[in-house]
Amino acid sequence: MSKDVCVDQGFPNFGQNGLNLPQRMERLPLTNYQRSIFLIIATAWLFDSMDLAMMTFLLAPISKAFSLTPGQTGFLGSASLAGMAFGAVFAGILADRFGRKSIFQTSMIVWGGAAILCSLAWSYDSLLLFRFILGIGMGAEFPIAQSIVSEIIPAPCRGKYIALLEGFWPLGFILAGVVSFLLVPVAGWRPVFLITGLPAIYVLIIRRKVPESPRWYESRGYLDEAEKTIQYIEGQVEKAYGRPLPEPAECGYADEVAKGGFSLWELFTSKYRVRTLMIWTLWFFALLGYYGITTWMGKLLVDKGFTITKSIEFVLLMSLWGVPGFFSAAYLVEKLGRKPAVAGFVVLSGVAAYFYGQASSQSQVIVAGAFMQFFFFGMWSVIYAYTPELFPTRARATACGSASTLGRIGALLGPVIVPVIVVNYGMESVFSLGALAFVIAALNVIILGPETKGKVLEEISQ
């Protein structure tokens, strides 16, 4: 097909106004080079999620150590989530302005240092502060990691790999449970925080090998840097591929060149308004339900009469089902599409949460909890895969960060209102509330969400 034919059919002229980055990036075969970038980012994600998941296992022993009231326990469980709300939105804006790489590295310094400080906390107030700072670092990492992976992995595999990235969350959750199970009975909760903070140093070193996103360079008008970076990536991929790269297609979608900055308010223009409201609603209600349940899972088991050690063991056993959950999500998000996968996993999370709340025996708790964790972690995999695809490069981290912030507001409300619900309506109502939140989130996606499966990022944003 000639270049003129491409123009006649409504396609932009090949080479016009840019470096043909969509064509050059999408024609790259997936090799061990891109997988190595993914694994470096996923390793940071693993230890980051491990830090966040710790409170599920440590809330009960910390509450006992500092003789906390239910209200104080709730605020402590929400402290890192409050920090994430700040970290996500501001880091997203900064990453779209100054680049993915530098902000990502800064986030690791913040959360690693704060985790170490948590191990030294001398009071409830100091621990509350350190958990808040830790949350800022964690909140900063998540939207940037989403953006980097989505901008480097080709469209046919993009959803799968972002879903797998989020799959490192249950692995971090499980690792947090293993460390807590082994250390808390013999050494208390402080060494657990120390162990989770130290890996940040290692991740910070290896993270320097990840290049800046060439799509980001081009979207900011840094064409020389974009060209150098894409040539470097092409060279690394060709070396890993072992043979010459295929030629870029001469038809495709226009580069996003030097569009300038992206204001947060621009998310509410006619072009992005529906997507913004849809993704914010999804994140708010999904996190409201999720953290309203999981932050208190261990504590509620203790309140039912289980020992702290036994509650950690049960939560850990149930969380193991998150592994097949995120593998299933990584497959289905490309097989079925984004909308069916998101809506399906969110609704089934609500169903499983409801039955978990109704469970009366130990065996019923474990079985229902296993199904709940399966759908929970599958749900987060597909949500994280869907979110960065909906917005252009110059706004991707901002949009992901703002959605995450709305989610953290929901996450903050969840653990705080649980004590009120428990006192007035009983523990079973906590899980009914979570189920209702998940149903609202799913209906919102079904009604308002666009399908993005298999589409090039520049196609979706236009």
Order of alpha helices (4+ residues) and beta strands (2+ residues): alpha-alpha-alpha-alpha-alpha-alpha-alpha-alpha-alpha-alpha-alpha-alpha-alpha-alpha-alpha-alpha-alpha-alpha-alpha-alpha
